[in-house]
Each structure stands twice: as C-alpha cells, then as structure tokens.
Amino acid sequence: MSEAAATRTPVGRPSPLLSSLAPLLRSWLPDRRWFAGKGRPVTGFSLVSAAELLPVAGTGPGGNGPGLLHLLVAVHQEEPGAAVPPGRPADCYQLLLGVCRTLPPQLAPALIGRPATGPLAGRTVYEGLRDPRLTGLVLERLRTPGTHGPLRFARSGGAPAVPGGLTARPLDAEQSNTSLVYGDAYILKVLRRVEPGPHPDLELPLAIARAGCDRVPLPVAWYESADPLPYTLGVLQPYLSGSLDGWRLALEALAAGRPFTDEARALGRVTAEVHSALAAELPTVALGPALTGRLAAGMSGRLDEAALAVPALLPYLPRLRTAFDALAALGRSGTGSGHRAQRVHGDLHLGQTLRSGAYWSVIDFEGEPARPLAERRTPQPPVRDIAGMLRSFDYAARTHRPWNPSWAEGCRAAYCEGYAEVSGHDPRAEPALLRAYETDKAVYEVVYEARHRPDWLPVPMAAIHRLAAPG
C-alpha cells in the first residue's frame, strides 16, 4: 500500500489504487446524500491525495484489520448542456475508507464493495466513519496536533484538552456533510465536498471567539490538507447536548397556539451580536455602486436560471426583477453608501440556532453549500442573514394548519426589533435592501423545493407572490 501512504498524488496521475476503487465509487458515490453531482453521469476520477491513517497491511491474509484510508478524490462528470457551465472544475470529495478482510455484520450497511484488482484486491472496502474503531482513531489524531502525510491536525490554544476514549455516533440528519457526536461532548463535522481555501465553518467561529462573543461554539480542533492544495477537512466543536433548535421550538409554539415573539426578539439580538463580532475581527467594505451592482446582477442572474428550472416563476419575473433593479439603483444613487458589507453567516435560519435553557447559540457557518466557496466568503450586507431568518419564520408558520400569517408577521417584527436593540439599526428602515435579499432567498427556496421537496413548493411560491405584488 505504498501509494496510499504517499504524501500526495498529482491530479491526473495514473493511480492503481483509484483504478481499483473506481467501479465501486461510480455506483456508491451518487447515492450519498452529500454528493452534489446527482443527475450527471460520472465519467472518471482523479486522485488528489491519499494517506493511510491506519495501515492496511494488517488486513491481508491472517490480518485482523481494519485499515483506514484518507482520500481526496476529484470526480469528473458529464456537463448536461447549459445546466453546468463549460469548463467547470471537477468536484473534490473527502473519503475515509475502512479496509478489512471480512466486514462485521453490524457494519453491513457501510459496505462499499470488494475491489477485483489493484492493491486492495480481495479486501472489503466500506464507509470508515460508520466504524467506531476508526472514528476513535480520528479523534485520537485530533487530540494530538501534528502532520500525517498531506494532512495536518491542529488544536485551538484557548480550548481545554479533549479527553480520549469517547465513542462516536453518526448524526443521520446531515445533508451536505457527515457529523459524528463523541460521547455527547463534541461534534466533528467532516466536510465532504471540499474546495481550496479557508472554510467559513472554521474561519468564522474562530473570529467570533477572538472578538469575545460566546454565541458560537469555539472549534477545539480541526484537520486540513496542506499539500497539494489547502483544504479544510473537518472541525471539532463542543456538542450542546440537551439543547433544542429554533425550528423545533417554533413548531412547538405553533402547535400550542403560543406566540414566538419573545424568542424571535432574542434571536434578533443574538444575530446582531454575531454580526458585530464578525465586523470587529474581519475586513468590511463599503456598499458602494460597484459592489451593489455586482450583488444585484448576481441576484438577477440567479432569477433567470431559476425560471429555466422552475417555469412556475415565469409570470412573476418582471415584478421580481424590480427588486434587484432597486438594489442596483440604491448603489448608483449613493443612498446605500453609508452601509458596509461584511462576513455573515450566509445561511441563517431557525434550524441554525440552538437554545440551552434561556441561552441562544448560532451554529453551522458553512453558508449555502451549493454555492462556490469564494462566493460564500465574499462580504455581504448583514441583511442577507436577516432575510434568511425572516423567511424561516414564514416557513414555520406555513407548516401549521390552518395557516396563521399573523404569527409569522409578529415574529418578523420582533426579530427586527431585537436586532435594532443591539445594532442600533432596524433592517426595515432599508426596504430596498430587505426586499432584494428576501426575494433572492425565496427564489433559491423555489429551486430547492422543486428539486428535493415538491410538496413544499407552495411555501416559497407564496412568498414569491407576496414579493412580486405591486406597491
């Protein structure tokens, strides 16, 4: 297994290891919830890097195993016409593969297959993050900073030592990544589709902690690939055991016929605290004509793409576009020159908040995973997060029958009031900004629901109808 032990493998180099795994990955990967290329045939693979976190030599005849391979694999796919721009780079995925001679019965659901050729011929390959023996090894690596081939393991200087011997259990609710909970004390998010550069789920919580804000769990350890390119691969944070997320609490309030305004006001205050911390630690830029124009053009382009994917949007296009035109005009007039863009959460909604007792925290700073990492790291007006939370109140209200629009309206108002109490600025004072970002979010929701949850499509379409109304 000398190839897997190598520090790196240049992309495109012939790889006996990857060649032997390719037939298995071609059928296994598209069925993963975190695989982003669904609907596009896989045409090939390239090995970006490989490392043996646990040598697989002991998995040969007479060996007990298991071994653990860490791979970064670029997945090449067909480009179906205009759905994917020509020349789009291959998606890179992080795989942690267990290798053994015979798979224990309890790990049968983790089976990937048995390579017929190559260095792993005759062995069993499976999803390593389903094996407690291997997830324990990952935690041990995180407890002891250092390098291992192309991988670097690091710890936060301000965090207490992580105890050993914690048993991991996977969280099945994950969509774009894989999360492991260790002993109800820590949670490790293993990033699956990775891109070069600092990742917001590590970068932003560290910045918020530096600012002295404790609304976000501090990363205690992480690991990354430094060769051949810098990829953030996994982040370990405290697990807020016993906490309840804002989405569940909102639904409980609706079911009981209770208002949610006190909670919404508290969430507005927390959002403002997080924004203040991010602005204090990371660069901000003026929301001038050039940036405002780019933001408006991006929204308009996404609207056009969404209308091609979901024809139900077509009748609303002219009125929806006025929201983005108004944003561009705001920049040209200089009215918005007093505002600044900064790093934001990027995908804020009720499900990204947790309450422990009376204390609220914010989690998951990854942003919208479908968008490129560079875009997710671009400064945005704070109203982007505010719009996401306002849309979340509407989503919650729409789950209840009969629909009570006044419940959502009360939450929206209370949230903005809470935000203003801390920031000194009520988001409703800039209706052009708020309408543009709410519209952009609703358009995103329409495409998502049409593709993944058609039964939910009426929820964002109701917002589209409202946002496109004259006046």
Buried (B, 14 or more C-beta within 10 A) or exposed (E): BEBBBBBBBEBEEEBEBBBBBBEBBBEBBBEBEBBBBEEBEBEEBBBBBBBBBBBBEBBEEEBEBBBBBBBBBBBBBEBEEEEEEEEEEBBBBBBBBBBBBEBEEEBEEBBBBBBEEBBBEEBBBBBBBBBBBBBBBBBBBBBEEEEBBBBBBBBBEEBEEBEEEBEBEBBEEBEBBBBBBBBEEBBBBBBBBBBBBBBBBBBBBBBBBBBEBEBBBBBBBBBBBBBBBEBBBBBBBBBBEEBEBBBBBBBEBBEEEEBBBEBBBBBBBBBBBBBBBBBBBBEBEBBBBEBBBEBBEBBBEBBEBBBEEBEEBEEBBEBBBBBBBBBBBBBEEEBBBEBBBBBBBBBBBBBBBBBEEEEBBBBBBBBBBEBEBEEBBBBBBBBBBBBBBBBBBBBBBBBBEEEBEEBBEBBBBBBBBBBBEBBEBBBBEBEBBBBBBBBBBBBBBBBBBBEEEEEBBEBBBBBBBEBBEEE
